[in-house]
């Protein structure tokens, strides 16, 4: 009997039944296909890392509040990876001497964050990470942003539904210097700017005041953050915006000076995916991290730029926009039924021959089952063809092939069966 | 500077650089292709479960000694999944009312065991799990064993290299009853039998003595374990062995009465993969678990049978037998070089058009790089074609297409370029 103690799925985690798994696989295939079309190679890392790897620069919230941690037998604190970039930086640092630069890598796998589950946000989720390491020129940032836009397209999403907002932390840093806020306050001010879209205007002003900006500076900063044409004075941003136009994805990309991102390791370009049609909110992010390999203790500085796109938010957006794909979970083309237990071997042989001909086929595994039950199984599973071999068929070395959709059937020789299944 | 404190990959864990990732993907594709040819659907579960899920029946060693555990904020003990079957039983129990039986599912993903890393064994490894739930007849066991054998074949392994040894715990239980050891000692005696191949004969005798067998019983039991023809008296085992013959994989499968498996939840058929040519050892396992859904607290009894095949041992066996596959990590067909920064936009356009024609293409991302460096990149990456667009080409609206392998080149119009890349 089931009791209160029956082990349950943990809160914020997911079971992927075949239909959910088919969606995850579909998403992965889209990501992989676009990444590979740009020449990115797939990599993966371990699910567990030392907590120290993130302590360096992932940002306090991610590390202190949201990490799932455990202590190993030597007392070392380990963390289930909350994100992939530190692992990537560690891997690239380690083999920098033998890798071909620029490195263009992508990955798709689980990430873990101990936060309150809500729609589009879980404690275990999947992200596609796309990164280029080894170069510092804006062409690289434009390529990474183009990959993200092409991924939108391959999921069926358009610029009326989703966007990519870009900014340059260096551009904002320079502006802050001009208004006299370019000192040690800067990191704190970045964190306030990152919260701008989540708090009312008066709260935003107050938060800036708490970080030491006087009313004049606050007003100046807000002007900077409202200037959607500011990028024209930035060669870096202008270049990126021009190149994404050439790539044919310019309509997905816009400059937004309020985008600064929460992760501490971003040094220059930062960008975010936005849901325009739905709830108008940030859905994924990325940026340039030119010092990360050194910050995690690597021997040399290897600049990089990349993004991570999560599965749960995208699923919500696809559903909200009527773009959720039609999925099938089963690849079986033919169900070979079993007339009675004595015929199981005959049915098994026919099934095996279909498979040898490259046709996915199942034999019905319960030899005593009535034919009705077997046909119902094919129907519920959506298997398009059913083969019947009874005493009459067996005597003549033929089978009955039923087309389940068209509700037709024909008698054909066992040898010719594979060629009758399209 | 790198210090002693630089975060390192954890012991027993793996970084999958592109070449290792290509192997993992290749293995997954073989597993998936065979499983789908039999009509299995893919599923996945969470990486974390409550420890209680395993406490029920996974066996003391797996739970108490080898589980990576952590405590959540409510004090509940969680475990990184050491195996998949309890998750599967939980998932199937939960939705038993709406699922179509028999359930035929497979999965491929990480498992975690805190044990001493050695060749072919890590703390994070990947397993392909294949299971059928809902039926208790031996045809089902024969199908699952056939899937394993077909997976061997698809990896290129033959019966001279690997085998599947099968047994029936019920058969052994009945034999133990006949020699007067069929009481509460049985579970303990099974554990001793499971160690038979790992200990010298005298130690084996002593262990049986410690479990209460007298010298006569020990002798009788050893006779049972040596009788390789014993299956002829078992209708169950005879049926399975006959059906795998029909499936054309009989040469992979043999009866071995010493195979009992370590997991507590197996009720009937048990089977193991063996490396014949190499070190002659157990490489993976499976069996029938007819009571597991109840044992983990499910409402109803759902019989099942399945196996889990791990990536690390298989990799060793493929290498030892010269069957490790030839792998490529990069899918790029064409590298479009950049003559100088002014030509970047032209090169980018050509690259984008190649991709639109379905050809995986890269533009060289460093516009200042010398052509030599760009060609060297293509060479080191194994990119088969290179496109050059200089001032002369641009003026005539043509490109130079180099075949890197044949060291030939031709000049073609930009429009015709995609059709010249095979």
Contacts between the chains, C-beta under 8 A, distances in Angstrom:
chain1	res1	chain2	res2	distance
A	1	B	299	7.2
A	2	B	297	5.5
A	2	B	298	6.5
A	2	B	299	4.8
A	3	B	297	6.0
A	5	B	52	7.0
A	5	B	297	6.6
A	6	B	296	7.1
A	6	B	297	3.2
A	6	B	298	7.2
A	7	B	49	6.7
A	7	B	50	4.8
A	7	B	52	4.8
A	7	B	53	3.8
A	7	B	56	8.0
A	7	B	86	7.8
A	7	B	90	6.2
A	7	B	296	6.0
A	7	B	297	6.5
A	8	B	50	7.4
A	8	B	90	7.8
A	9	B	46	6.7
A	9	B	90	7.3
A	9	B	94	7.7
A	10	B	46	6.4
A	10	B	48	5.8
A	10	B	49	6.8
A	10	B	50	6.7
A	10	B	72	7.9
A	10	B	78	6.8
A	13	B	46	3.8
A	13	B	48	6.3
A	14	B	46	6.4
A	15	B	43	7.8
A	15	B	44	7.9
A	15	B	45	5.6
A	15	B	46	7.0
A	15	B	87	7.9
A	15	B	91	5.0
A	15	B	94	7.6
A	16	B	43	5.7
A	16	B	44	3.9
A	16	B	45	6.9
A	17	B	43	5.9
A	17	B	91	6.9
A	17	B	95	6.8
A	18	B	41	4.0
A	18	B	42	6.4
A	18	B	43	5.6
A	18	B	105	7.0
A	21	B	41	7.7
A	21	B	42	4.9
A	21	B	43	5.3
A	21	B	44	5.5
A	22	B	42	7.5
A	24	B	44	7.3
A	25	B	42	6.9
A	36	B	331	4.2
A	36	B	332	8.0
A	36	B	360	5.8
A	37	B	331	7.7
A	37	B	355	5.0
A	37	B	360	4.8
A	37	B	361	7.4
A	38	B	355	7.5
A	38	B	360	7.7
A	38	B	361	8.0
A	38	B	362	6.5
A	39	B	330	6.4
A	39	B	331	7.3
A	39	B	332	3.9
A	39	B	335	7.9
A	39	B	360	6.5
A	39	B	361	7.3
A	39	B	362	3.7
A	39	B	381	7.9
A	39	B	383	7.8
A	41	B	18	4.0
A	41	B	21	7.7
A	41	B	329	4.8
A	41	B	330	5.4
A	42	B	18	6.4
A	42	B	21	4.9
A	42	B	22	7.5
A	42	B	25	6.9
A	42	B	329	7.6
A	43	B	15	7.8
A	43	B	16	5.7
A	43	B	17	5.9
A	43	B	18	5.6
A	43	B	21	5.3
A	44	B	15	7.9
A	44	B	16	3.9
A	44	B	21	5.6
A	44	B	24	7.3
A	45	B	15	5.6
A	45	B	16	6.9
A	46	B	9	6.7
A	46	B	10	6.4
A	46	B	13	3.8
A	46	B	14	6.4
A	46	B	15	7.0
A	46	B	124	5.6
A	47	B	47	6.2
A	47	B	80	7.5
A	47	B	110	6.0
A	47	B	112	7.6
A	47	B	124	6.3
A	48	B	10	5.8
A	48	B	13	6.3
A	48	B	68	7.5
A	48	B	80	7.7
A	48	B	112	7.8
A	48	B	124	7.0
A	49	B	7	6.7
A	49	B	10	6.8
A	50	B	7	4.8
A	50	B	8	7.3
A	50	B	10	6.7
A	52	B	5	7.0
A	52	B	7	4.7
A	53	B	7	3.8
A	56	B	7	8.0
A	68	B	48	7.5
A	68	B	70	6.5
A	69	B	70	6.8
A	70	B	68	6.5
A	70	B	69	6.8
A	70	B	70	3.8
A	72	B	10	7.9
A	72	B	114	8.0
A	73	B	114	7.6
A	78	B	10	6.8
A	80	B	47	7.5
A	80	B	48	7.7
A	80	B	80	7.9
A	86	B	7	7.8
A	87	B	15	7.9
A	90	B	7	6.1
A	90	B	8	7.8
A	90	B	9	7.2
A	91	B	15	5.0
A	91	B	17	6.8
A	94	B	9	7.7
A	94	B	15	7.6
A	95	B	17	6.8
A	100	B	377	6.6
A	100	B	380	4.8
A	100	B	381	6.0
A	102	B	365	5.6
A	102	B	366	7.2
A	104	B	362	7.6
A	105	B	18	7.1
A	110	B	47	5.9
A	112	B	47	7.6
A	112	B	48	7.8
A	114	B	72	8.0
A	114	B	73	7.6
A	124	B	46	5.6
A	124	B	47	6.3
A	124	B	48	7.0
A	132	B	365	6.9
A	135	B	365	5.7
A	135	B	366	5.6
A	137	B	365	7.4
A	137	B	366	6.5
A	137	B	367	7.0
A	137	B	368	7.9
A	139	B	344	6.2
A	139	B	365	5.5
A	139	B	366	7.7
A	139	B	367	6.2
A	140	B	365	5.2
A	143	B	363	7.6
A	143	B	365	6.3
A	242	B	345	7.9
A	243	B	344	7.9
A	243	B	345	7.5
A	243	B	348	6.6
A	246	B	345	5.4
A	246	B	348	5.2
A	246	B	349	6.1
A	246	B	352	7.2
A	247	B	348	6.8
A	247	B	352	5.7
A	248	B	352	6.4
A	296	B	6	7.1
A	296	B	7	6.0
A	297	B	2	5.5
A	297	B	3	6.0
A	297	B	5	6.6
A	297	B	6	3.2
A	297	B	7	6.5
A	298	B	2	6.5
A	298	B	6	7.2
A	299	B	1	7.3
A	299	B	2	4.9
A	329	B	41	4.8
A	329	B	42	7.6
A	330	B	39	6.4
A	330	B	41	5.4
A	331	B	36	4.2
A	331	B	37	7.8
A	331	B	39	7.4
A	332	B	36	8.0
A	332	B	39	4.0
A	335	B	39	7.9
A	344	B	139	6.3
A	344	B	243	7.9
A	345	B	242	7.9
A	345	B	243	7.5
A	345	B	246	5.4
A	348	B	243	6.6
A	348	B	246	5.2
A	348	B	247	6.8
A	349	B	246	6.1
A	352	B	246	7.3
A	352	B	247	5.6
A	352	B	248	6.4
A	355	B	37	5.0
A	355	B	38	7.5
A	360	B	36	5.8
A	360	B	37	4.8
A	360	B	38	7.7
A	360	B	39	6.5
A	361	B	37	7.3
A	361	B	38	8.0
A	361	B	39	7.3
A	362	B	38	6.5
A	362	B	39	3.7
A	362	B	104	7.6
A	363	B	143	7.6
A	365	B	102	5.6
A	365	B	132	6.9
A	365	B	135	5.7
A	365	B	137	7.4
A	365	B	139	5.5
A	365	B	140	5.2
A	365	B	143	6.3
A	366	B	102	7.2
A	366	B	135	5.6
A	366	B	137	6.5
A	366	B	139	7.7
A	367	B	137	7.0
A	367	B	139	6.2
A	368	B	137	7.9
A	377	B	100	6.7
A	380	B	100	4.8
A	381	B	39	7.9
A	381	B	100	6.0
A	383	B	39	7.8
